[in-house]
Amino acid sequence: MPVVHDSVYFDQWYADMAVSPTRDAIMARAMGMPVELRDAGTLIWQGLTEVTEGLRLAPDGLVVDVACGRGGYGIGVAQRAGARLVGVDFSAVALEHAKANSVRLLPAGRSTFQMGTLLAAGLPSGTADGLMCVDAVQFAEPPLAALLEFRRLLKTGGRLAVTCWEAVDASDERVPRRIRAVDLRRDLAKAGFADVEVQEKPAWRQAERAMWEAAVAAVDSDAAVRSLQAEGRRSLATFDSLRRVFATATAP
Ligand SMILES: C[S@@+](CC[C@H](N)C(=O)[O-])C[C@H]1O[C@@H](n2cnc3c(N)ncnc32)[C@H](O)[C@@H]1O
């Protein structure tokens, strides 16, 4: 049966992670994420410097992290840029962890985390100086609808940074349907963004390969590790059919 990637699925995904130091250790090691954050996704920590630079935030600017998960990447950007942070996700469990992380890692009053979706973040128009979405735009149906929401949230001149994957060949049915639907260059233009730049990131992709290999080789220990291993086996089987992409753009 196909997996339904709804909030119930992600709540369980994050609940399993919360009791899996093994999963966190595999991810943090491969992604180079500081151990105190304990919540790496599939973006290498070094890549977050590029995301931060792409956002061009002024100190005290507001960055919105849509589909923020447990918050680590948005917190990393807020720390680097001296920015304020609003994180949005539809998983209540992820938001609880993100709040706890931000209390440990950001000055008081500099961040909030709230329930919202990729298509309706629940924030007023023209709120954000910068908006980031790390490895989640593929969950919007279609991804273009999320990009339109991102444009609505950004101030004129505000900057967007999106990381994701695209199919090398969009007709390749071995690639998950969601990823085949992602075409950031096409859809950022359709959404009316200016200064659209989409870069391929082979170094990020190589770190990801090492992470999947470490996951698959790990001693099976808990639900989160088993889930990571299943995803790793799937990813490694068709590894060269995806490319890692990083897009930046300016809201008109
Ligand atoms: C692969 S995780 C990435 C999380 C985080 N950006 C990171 O890189 O660690 C995907 C995230 O998207 C969120 N998500 C998926 N579909 C969503 C939707 N329709 N609205 C809001 N969040 C969604 C999930 O709850 C999950 O936190």
The ligand as a Gaussian input file, in Angstrom:
#p B3LYP/6-31G(d) Opt

LIG

0 1
 C       11.529000      15.518000       5.117000
 S       10.791000      16.457000       6.411000
 C       11.773000      17.926000       6.382000
 C       11.676000      18.688000       7.671000
 C       12.668000      19.827000       7.824000
 N       12.483000      20.851000       6.831000
 C       14.073000      19.252000       7.746000
 O       14.706000      19.323000       6.700000
 O       14.513000      18.711000       8.764000
 C        9.291000      16.981000       5.672000
 C        8.466000      17.867000       6.586000
 O        7.360000      18.345000       5.842000
 C        6.242000      18.389000       6.713000
 N        5.072000      18.377000       5.825000
 C        4.751000      17.467000       4.885000
 N        3.634000      17.831000       4.243000
 C        3.241000      19.012000       4.794000
 C        2.166000      19.883000       4.545000
 N        1.257000      19.615000       3.601000
 N        2.073000      21.001000       5.278000
 C        3.001000      21.283000       6.246000
 N        4.050000      20.483000       6.535000
 C        4.161000      19.357000       5.798000
 C        6.393000      17.160000       7.584000
 O        5.671000      17.219000       8.782000
 C        7.888000      17.160000       7.794000
 O        8.220000      17.921000       8.955000

